Amino acid sequence: MLAGLYNICWGTWVVLFPEQSFVLHGMELPRYIEIWQCVGMIVAVYGIGYIAASSVPLDHWPIILVGFLGKIFGPIGFLIAINKGTLPLSFGINIIFNDLIWLVPFFLILKDAFSQGSSEKYSRDLLLQGRDLVVALRHQGCTFCRENLSELSKVNYKISESNTTVHILHMGDDEEIEPLIAKYYIGNYKLISDPDGEYYRGLGLSRAGLSKAFGLREFLRGFKGFFKYGLGPLRGDGLQLGGIFLFENNEITKSYKSTRASDVYPFKKILE
Protein backbone atom coordinates (compact mmCIF):
# COMPACT_ATOMS: atom_id res chain seq x y z
CA MET A 1 0.00 0.00 0.00
CA LEU A 2 2.76 2.48 0.96
CA ALA A 3 4.70 1.70 -2.20
CA GLY A 4 1.58 2.34 -4.25
CA LEU A 5 0.84 5.68 -2.60
CA TYR A 6 4.46 6.77 -2.99
CA ASN A 7 4.49 5.85 -6.69
CA ILE A 8 1.29 7.79 -7.35
CA CYS A 9 2.59 10.88 -5.54
CA TRP A 10 6.03 10.81 -7.17
CA GLY A 11 4.65 10.06 -10.64
CA THR A 12 2.04 12.82 -10.39
CA TRP A 13 4.73 15.31 -9.33
CA VAL A 14 6.87 14.41 -12.35
CA VAL A 15 3.91 14.69 -14.74
CA LEU A 16 2.81 18.08 -13.40
CA PHE A 17 6.24 19.58 -12.73
CA PRO A 18 8.68 17.71 -15.00
CA GLU A 19 11.39 20.39 -14.93
CA GLN A 20 11.77 20.34 -11.15
CA SER A 21 13.58 16.97 -11.06
CA PHE A 22 16.36 18.43 -13.20
CA VAL A 23 16.45 21.88 -11.61
CA LEU A 24 16.93 20.37 -8.13
CA HIS A 25 20.07 18.56 -9.30
CA GLY A 26 21.47 21.39 -11.42
CA MET A 27 20.95 19.46 -14.65
CA GLU A 28 20.12 20.73 -18.11
CA LEU A 29 16.52 20.23 -19.13
CA PRO A 30 16.08 17.42 -21.66
CA ARG A 31 14.99 18.41 -25.14
CA TYR A 32 11.94 16.19 -25.02
CA ILE A 33 10.53 16.79 -21.53
CA GLU A 34 7.46 14.75 -22.45
CA ILE A 35 9.52 11.57 -22.25
CA TRP A 36 10.25 12.31 -18.56
CA GLN A 37 6.53 12.98 -18.02
CA CYS A 38 5.85 9.60 -19.57
CA VAL A 39 8.15 8.04 -16.97
CA GLY A 40 6.11 9.75 -14.25
CA MET A 41 2.90 8.42 -15.74
CA ILE A 42 4.25 4.85 -15.80
CA VAL A 43 5.41 5.08 -12.18
CA ALA A 44 2.01 6.40 -11.09
CA VAL A 45 0.22 3.59 -12.92
CA TYR A 46 2.48 1.07 -11.18
CA GLY A 47 1.29 2.62 -7.92
CA ILE A 48 -2.31 1.77 -8.76
CA GLY A 49 -1.22 -1.82 -9.39
CA TYR A 50 0.59 -2.01 -6.06
CA ILE A 51 -2.47 -0.76 -4.19
CA ALA A 52 -4.67 -3.31 -5.96
CA ALA A 53 -2.21 -6.07 -5.05
CA SER A 54 -1.82 -5.00 -1.42
CA SER A 55 -5.10 -6.60 -0.25
CA VAL A 56 -3.89 -10.12 -1.08
CA PRO A 57 -0.25 -9.74 -2.20
CA LEU A 58 0.49 -13.47 -2.48
CA ASP A 59 -2.32 -13.88 -5.00
CA HIS A 60 -1.08 -10.90 -7.02
CA TRP A 61 2.60 -11.84 -7.01
CA PRO A 62 3.06 -11.17 -10.77
CA ILE A 63 2.45 -7.46 -10.12
CA ILE A 64 4.97 -7.55 -7.28
CA LEU A 65 7.46 -9.41 -9.49
CA VAL A 66 7.25 -6.79 -12.25
CA GLY A 67 7.82 -4.04 -9.70
CA PHE A 68 10.68 -5.94 -8.09
CA LEU A 69 12.47 -6.36 -11.41
CA GLY A 70 12.09 -2.66 -12.11
CA LYS A 71 13.63 -1.87 -8.74
CA ILE A 72 16.63 -4.01 -9.63
CA PHE A 73 17.16 -2.73 -13.16
CA GLY A 74 16.67 0.92 -12.15
CA PRO A 75 19.74 1.02 -9.86
CA ILE A 76 21.76 -0.93 -12.44
CA GLY A 77 20.92 1.65 -15.09
CA PHE A 78 21.81 4.46 -12.69
CA LEU A 79 25.24 2.94 -12.00
CA ILE A 80 25.88 2.67 -15.74
CA ALA A 81 24.91 6.34 -16.16
CA ILE A 82 27.22 7.34 -13.29
CA ASN A 83 30.06 5.46 -14.94
CA LYS A 84 29.41 7.28 -18.20
CA GLY A 85 29.09 10.62 -16.44
CA THR A 86 25.65 11.31 -17.88
CA LEU A 87 23.88 11.65 -14.52
CA PRO A 88 25.06 13.41 -11.34
CA LEU A 89 25.46 11.38 -8.17
CA SER A 90 22.80 13.51 -6.45
CA PHE A 91 20.21 12.08 -8.85
CA GLY A 92 20.60 8.84 -6.91
CA ILE A 93 18.16 10.18 -4.28
CA ASN A 94 15.45 9.07 -6.71
CA ILE A 95 16.95 5.59 -6.84
CA ILE A 96 16.98 5.32 -3.06
CA PHE A 97 13.32 6.24 -2.58
CA ASN A 98 11.93 4.81 -5.82
CA ASP A 99 13.77 1.49 -5.75
CA LEU A 100 16.16 0.52 -2.97
CA ILE A 101 13.92 0.95 0.08
CA TRP A 102 11.27 -1.30 -1.47
CA LEU A 103 13.55 -4.18 -2.47
CA VAL A 104 13.35 -6.06 0.85
CA PRO A 105 9.54 -5.97 1.33
CA PHE A 106 8.97 -6.89 -2.31
CA PHE A 107 11.47 -9.75 -2.02
CA LEU A 108 9.79 -11.11 1.12
CA ILE A 109 6.37 -11.11 -0.58
CA LEU A 110 7.79 -12.97 -3.57
CA LYS A 111 9.60 -15.41 -1.29
CA ASP A 112 6.32 -16.30 0.44
CA ALA A 113 4.49 -16.53 -2.88
CA PHE A 114 7.00 -18.90 -4.47
CA SER A 115 7.35 -21.03 -1.34
CA GLN A 116 3.68 -21.93 -1.34
CA GLY A 117 2.77 -25.03 -3.30
CA SER A 118 -0.06 -25.25 -5.76
CA SER A 119 -3.60 -25.88 -4.57
CA GLU A 120 -3.71 -29.05 -6.63
CA LYS A 121 -0.67 -30.44 -4.83
CA TYR A 122 -2.19 -29.81 -1.44
CA SER A 123 -5.51 -31.29 -2.44
CA ARG A 124 -3.65 -34.52 -3.22
CA ASP A 125 -1.78 -34.37 0.08
CA LEU A 126 -5.05 -33.94 1.94
CA LEU A 127 -6.44 -37.07 0.25
CA LEU A 128 -9.65 -35.34 -0.81
CA GLN A 129 -12.24 -37.31 -2.72
CA GLY A 130 -15.44 -36.30 -4.47
CA ARG A 131 -16.91 -33.10 -3.05
CA ASP A 132 -14.97 -31.63 -0.12
CA LEU A 133 -15.21 -28.38 1.80
CA VAL A 134 -11.95 -27.30 3.43
CA VAL A 135 -12.55 -24.75 6.18
CA ALA A 136 -9.31 -23.00 7.17
CA LEU A 137 -9.74 -21.41 10.59
CA ARG A 138 -7.75 -18.73 12.30
CA HIS A 139 -6.26 -19.69 15.67
CA GLN A 140 -8.86 -21.36 17.87
CA GLY A 141 -8.68 -18.73 20.61
CA CYS A 142 -10.02 -16.10 18.21
CA THR A 143 -13.66 -15.15 18.70
CA PHE A 144 -14.08 -14.91 14.91
CA CYS A 145 -12.87 -18.49 14.53
CA ARG A 146 -15.70 -19.59 16.83
CA GLU A 147 -18.18 -17.40 15.01
CA ASN A 148 -17.32 -19.04 11.70
CA LEU A 149 -17.78 -22.49 13.21
CA SER A 150 -21.23 -21.36 14.30
CA GLU A 151 -21.94 -20.06 10.78
CA LEU A 152 -20.85 -23.42 9.38
CA SER A 153 -23.53 -25.12 11.47
CA LYS A 154 -26.20 -22.99 9.80
CA VAL A 155 -25.46 -24.59 6.41
CA ASN A 156 -25.12 -28.16 7.66
CA TYR A 157 -28.31 -29.08 5.81
CA LYS A 158 -26.69 -28.00 2.53
CA ILE A 159 -23.59 -30.01 3.38
CA SER A 160 -25.67 -33.14 4.00
CA GLU A 161 -27.84 -32.66 0.91
CA SER A 162 -24.86 -32.26 -1.40
CA ASN A 163 -22.91 -35.17 0.15
CA THR A 164 -20.03 -32.85 1.00
CA THR A 165 -17.23 -33.85 3.37
CA VAL A 166 -16.08 -31.09 5.73
CA HIS A 167 -12.36 -30.81 6.53
CA ILE A 168 -11.45 -28.32 9.25
CA LEU A 169 -7.93 -26.99 8.87
CA HIS A 170 -6.45 -25.52 12.05
CA MET A 171 -3.10 -24.67 13.64
CA GLY A 172 -3.50 -26.38 17.01
CA ASP A 173 -3.78 -29.86 18.44
CA ASP A 174 -6.64 -32.10 17.28
CA GLU A 175 -7.59 -33.19 20.79
CA GLU A 176 -7.66 -29.62 22.04
CA ILE A 177 -9.81 -28.20 19.26
CA GLU A 178 -12.40 -31.00 19.18
CA PRO A 179 -14.36 -29.74 22.24
CA LEU A 180 -14.44 -26.24 20.72
CA ILE A 181 -15.78 -27.53 17.41
CA ALA A 182 -18.38 -29.66 19.19
CA LYS A 183 -19.61 -26.54 20.99
CA TYR A 184 -20.28 -24.57 17.81
CA TYR A 185 -20.59 -27.03 14.92
CA ILE A 186 -23.20 -29.79 14.81
CA GLY A 187 -22.11 -31.71 11.71
CA ASN A 188 -19.55 -34.37 10.85
CA TYR A 189 -16.03 -33.34 9.95
CA LYS A 190 -12.41 -34.38 9.55
CA LEU A 191 -9.53 -32.51 11.17
CA ILE A 192 -6.32 -31.32 9.56
CA SER A 193 -3.72 -30.04 12.02
CA ASP A 194 -1.22 -27.66 10.41
CA PRO A 195 0.85 -25.95 13.14
CA ASP A 196 3.53 -24.86 10.66
CA GLY A 197 1.02 -23.25 8.29
CA GLU A 198 2.15 -25.35 5.33
CA TYR A 199 -1.36 -25.99 4.00
CA TYR A 200 -2.40 -22.39 4.65
CA ARG A 201 0.43 -21.17 2.44
CA GLY A 202 -0.27 -23.87 -0.12
CA LEU A 203 -3.85 -22.68 -0.42
CA GLY A 204 -2.69 -19.10 -0.87
CA LEU A 205 -3.94 -17.77 2.46
CA SER A 206 -2.27 -14.59 3.63
CA ARG A 207 -1.32 -13.15 6.99
CA ALA A 208 -3.11 -10.02 8.14
CA GLY A 209 -1.35 -6.73 8.67
CA LEU A 210 -1.80 -5.09 12.04
CA SER A 211 -4.56 -2.79 10.74
CA LYS A 212 -6.58 -5.78 9.52
CA ALA A 213 -5.95 -7.92 12.58
CA PHE A 214 -6.43 -5.25 15.25
CA GLY A 215 -8.33 -2.53 13.39
CA LEU A 216 -11.42 -0.64 14.50
CA ARG A 217 -13.69 -3.14 12.78
CA GLU A 218 -12.00 -6.02 14.58
CA PHE A 219 -12.29 -4.23 17.90
CA LEU A 220 -16.00 -3.44 17.50
CA ARG A 221 -16.98 -6.86 16.18
CA GLY A 222 -14.66 -8.61 18.62
CA PHE A 223 -16.16 -6.74 21.60
CA LYS A 224 -19.63 -7.87 20.56
CA GLY A 225 -18.51 -11.40 19.74
CA PHE A 226 -16.70 -11.82 23.05
CA PHE A 227 -19.98 -11.99 24.96
CA LYS A 228 -21.38 -14.59 22.57
CA TYR A 229 -18.37 -16.72 21.65
CA GLY A 230 -15.68 -15.85 24.18
CA LEU A 231 -11.91 -16.03 23.67
CA GLY A 232 -9.24 -18.65 24.22
CA PRO A 233 -5.47 -19.15 24.22
CA LEU A 234 -3.49 -18.45 21.08
CA ARG A 235 -2.72 -21.59 19.10
CA GLY A 236 -0.63 -20.98 16.01
CA ASP A 237 -0.03 -17.77 14.08
CA GLY A 238 -2.22 -14.99 15.46
CA LEU A 239 -2.02 -13.07 12.17
CA GLN A 240 -2.90 -16.00 9.91
CA LEU A 241 -6.05 -15.47 7.88
CA GLY A 242 -8.43 -18.23 6.91
CA GLY A 243 -10.87 -19.11 4.18
CA ILE A 244 -12.99 -21.83 2.62
CA PHE A 245 -12.35 -23.98 -0.43
CA LEU A 246 -14.79 -26.22 -2.26
CA PHE A 247 -13.00 -29.11 -3.98
CA GLU A 248 -14.70 -31.28 -6.56
CA ASN A 249 -12.67 -34.19 -7.88
CA ASN A 250 -9.49 -32.67 -6.40
CA GLU A 251 -9.98 -29.29 -8.09
CA ILE A 252 -11.00 -26.06 -6.42
CA THR A 253 -14.27 -24.91 -7.95
CA LYS A 254 -15.10 -22.16 -5.48
CA SER A 255 -13.11 -20.41 -2.79
CA TYR A 256 -13.09 -17.52 -0.39
CA LYS A 257 -9.96 -16.05 1.19
CA SER A 258 -10.47 -13.64 4.05
CA THR A 259 -8.68 -10.31 4.02
CA ARG A 260 -9.42 -9.30 7.61
CA ALA A 261 -9.40 -11.17 10.90
CA SER A 262 -13.07 -10.35 11.49
CA ASP A 263 -14.39 -11.66 8.15
CA VAL A 264 -17.38 -14.00 8.22
CA TYR A 265 -17.01 -16.83 5.72
CA PRO A 266 -19.77 -16.96 3.05
CA PHE A 267 -20.55 -20.66 3.45
CA LYS A 268 -23.96 -20.48 1.83
CA LYS A 269 -22.65 -18.80 -1.32
CA ILE A 270 -19.77 -21.26 -1.69
CA LEU A 271 -22.07 -24.27 -1.31
CA GLU A 272 -24.67 -23.07 -3.83
C-alpha positions in Angstrom: 0.0 0.0 0.0 2.8 2.5 1.0 4.7 1.7 -2.2 1.6 2.3 -4.3 0.8 5.7 -2.6 4.5 6.8 -3.0 4.5 5.9 -6.7 1.3 7.8 -7.3 2.6 10.9 -5.5 6.0 10.8 -7.2 4.6 10.1 -10.6 2.0 12.8 -10.4 4.7 15.3 -9.3 6.9 14.4 -12.3 3.9 14.7 -14.7 2.8 18.1 -13.4 6.2 19.6 -12.7 8.7 17.7 -15.0 11.4 20.4 -14.9 11.8 20.3 -11.1 13.6 17.0 -11.1 16.4 18.4 -13.2 16.4 21.9 -11.6 16.9 20.4 -8.1 20.1 18.6 -9.3 21.5 21.4 -11.4 20.9 19.5 -14.6 20.1 20.7 -18.1 16.5 20.2 -19.1 16.1 17.4 -21.7 15.0 18.4 -25.1 11.9 16.2 -25.0 10.5 16.8 -21.5 7.5 14.8 -22.4 9.5 11.6 -22.3 10.2 12.3 -18.6 6.5 13.0 -18.0 5.8 9.6 -19.6 8.2 8.0 -17.0 6.1 9.7 -14.3 2.9 8.4 -15.7 4.3 4.9 -15.8 5.4 5.1 -12.2 2.0 6.4 -11.1 0.2 3.6 -12.9 2.5 1.1 -11.2 1.3 2.6 -7.9 -2.3 1.8 -8.8 -1.2 -1.8 -9.4 0.6 -2.0 -6.1 -2.5 -0.8 -4.2 -4.7 -3.3 -6.0 -2.2 -6.1 -5.1 -1.8 -5.0 -1.4 -5.1 -6.6 -0.3 -3.9 -10.1 -1.1 -0.3 -9.7 -2.2 0.5 -13.5 -2.5 -2.3 -13.9 -5.0 -1.1 -10.9 -7.0 2.6 -11.8 -7.0 3.1 -11.2 -10.8 2.4 -7.5 -10.1 5.0 -7.5 -7.3 7.5 -9.4 -9.5 7.2 -6.8 -12.3 7.8 -4.0 -9.7 10.7 -5.9 -8.1 12.5 -6.4 -11.4 12.1 -2.7 -12.1 13.6 -1.9 -8.7 16.6 -4.0 -9.6 17.2 -2.7 -13.2 16.7 0.9 -12.1 19.7 1.0 -9.9 21.8 -0.9 -12.4 20.9 1.6 -15.1 21.8 4.5 -12.7 25.2 2.9 -12.0 25.9 2.7 -15.7 24.9 6.3 -16.2 27.2 7.3 -13.3 30.1 5.5 -14.9 29.4 7.3 -18.2 29.1 10.6 -16.4 25.6 11.3 -17.9 23.9 11.6 -14.5 25.1 13.4 -11.3 25.5 11.4 -8.2 22.8 13.5 -6.5 20.2 12.1 -8.8 20.6 8.8 -6.9 18.2 10.2 -4.3 15.4 9.1 -6.7 17.0 5.6 -6.8 17.0 5.3 -3.1 13.3 6.2 -2.6 11.9 4.8 -5.8 13.8 1.5 -5.7 16.2 0.5 -3.0 13.9 1.0 0.1 11.3 -1.3 -1.5 13.5 -4.2 -2.5 13.4 -6.1 0.9 9.5 -6.0 1.3 9.0 -6.9 -2.3 11.5 -9.7 -2.0 9.8 -11.1 1.1 6.4 -11.1 -0.6 7.8 -13.0 -3.6 9.6 -15.4 -1.3 6.3 -16.3 0.4 4.5 -16.5 -2.9 7.0 -18.9 -4.5 7.3 -21.0 -1.3 3.7 -21.9 -1.3 2.8 -25.0 -3.3 -0.1 -25.2 -5.8 -3.6 -25.9 -4.6 -3.7 -29.1 -6.6 -0.7 -30.4 -4.8 -2.2 -29.8 -1.4 -5.5 -31.3 -2.4 -3.7 -34.5 -3.2 -1.8 -34.4 0.1 -5.0 -33.9 1.9 -6.4 -37.1 0.3 -9.6 -35.3 -0.8 -12.2 -37.3 -2.7 -15.4 -36.3 -4.5 -16.9 -33.1 -3.0 -15.0 -31.6 -0.1 -15.2 -28.4 1.8 -12.0 -27.3 3.4 -12.5 -24.7 6.2 -9.3 -23.0 7.2 -9.7 -21.4 10.6 -7.8 -18.7 12.3 -6.3 -19.7 15.7 -8.9 -21.4 17.9 -8.7 -18.7 20.6 -10.0 -16.1 18.2 -13.7 -15.1 18.7 -14.1 -14.9 14.9 -12.9 -18.5 14.5 -15.7 -19.6 16.8 -18.2 -17.4 15.0 -17.3 -19.0 11.7 -17.8 -22.5 13.2 -21.2 -21.4 14.3 -21.9 -20.1 10.8 -20.8 -23.4 9.4 -23.5 -25.1 11.5 -26.2 -23.0 9.8 -25.5 -24.6 6.4 -25.1 -28.2 7.7 -28.3 -29.1 5.8 -26.7 -28.0 2.5 -23.6 -30.0 3.4 -25.7 -33.1 4.0 -27.8 -32.7 0.9 -24.9 -32.3 -1.4 -22.9 -35.2 0.1 -20.0 -32.8 1.0 -17.2 -33.8 3.4 -16.1 -31.1 5.7 -12.4 -30.8 6.5 -11.4 -28.3 9.2 -7.9 -27.0 8.9 -6.4 -25.5 12.1 -3.1 -24.7 13.6 -3.5 -26.4 17.0 -3.8 -29.9 18.4 -6.6 -32.1 17.3 -7.6 -33.2 20.8 -7.7 -29.6 22.0 -9.8 -28.2 19.3 -12.4 -31.0 19.2 -14.4 -29.7 22.2 -14.4 -26.2 20.7 -15.8 -27.5 17.4 -18.4 -29.7 19.2 -19.6 -26.5 21.0 -20.3 -24.6 17.8 -20.6 -27.0 14.9 -23.2 -29.8 14.8 -22.1 -31.7 11.7 -19.5 -34.4 10.9 -16.0 -33.3 9.9 -12.4 -34.4 9.5 -9.5 -32.5 11.2 -6.3 -31.3 9.6 -3.7 -30.0 12.0 -1.2 -27.7 10.4 0.8 -26.0 13.1 3.5 -24.9 10.7 1.0 -23.3 8.3 2.2 -25.3 5.3 -1.4 -26.0 4.0 -2.4 -22.4 4.6 0.4 -21.2 2.4 -0.3 -23.9 -0.1 -3.8 -22.7 -0.4 -2.7 -19.1 -0.9 -3.9 -17.8 2.5 -2.3 -14.6 3.6 -1.3 -13.2 7.0 -3.1 -10.0 8.1 -1.4 -6.7 8.7 -1.8 -5.1 12.0 -4.6 -2.8 10.7 -6.6 -5.8 9.5 -5.9 -7.9 12.6 -6.4 -5.3 15.2 -8.3 -2.5 13.4 -11.4 -0.6 14.5 -13.7 -3.1 12.8 -12.0 -6.0 14.6 -12.3 -4.2 17.9 -16.0 -3.4 17.5 -17.0 -6.9 16.2 -14.7 -8.6 18.6 -16.2 -6.7 21.6 -19.6 -7.9 20.6 -18.5 -11.4 19.7 -16.7 -11.8 23.1 -20.0 -12.0 25.0 -21.4 -14.6 22.6 -18.4 -16.7 21.7 -15.7 -15.8 24.2 -11.9 -16.0 23.7 -9.2 -18.6 24.2 -5.5 -19.2 24.2 -3.5 -18.4 21.1 -2.7 -21.6 19.1 -0.6 -21.0 16.0 0.0 -17.8 14.1 -2.2 -15.0 15.5 -2.0 -13.1 12.2 -2.9 -16.0 9.9 -6.1 -15.5 7.9 -8.4 -18.2 6.9 -10.9 -19.1 4.2 -13.0 -21.8 2.6 -12.4 -24.0 -0.4 -14.8 -26.2 -2.3 -13.0 -29.1 -4.0 -14.7 -31.3 -6.6 -12.7 -34.2 -7.9 -9.5 -32.7 -6.4 -10.0 -29.3 -8.1 -11.0 -26.1 -6.4 -14.3 -24.9 -7.9 -15.1 -22.2 -5.5 -13.1 -20.4 -2.8 -13.1 -17.5 -0.4 -10.0 -16.0 1.2 -10.5 -13.6 4.0 -8.7 -10.3 4.0 -9.4 -9.3 7.6 -9.4 -11.2 10.9 -13.1 -10.3 11.5 -14.4 -11.7 8.2 -17.4 -14.0 8.2 -17.0 -16.8 5.7 -19.8 -17.0 3.0 -20.5 -20.7 3.4 -24.0 -20.5 1.8 -22.7 -18.8 -1.3 -19.8 -21.3 -1.7 -22.1 -24.3 -1.3 -24.7 -23.1 -3.8 
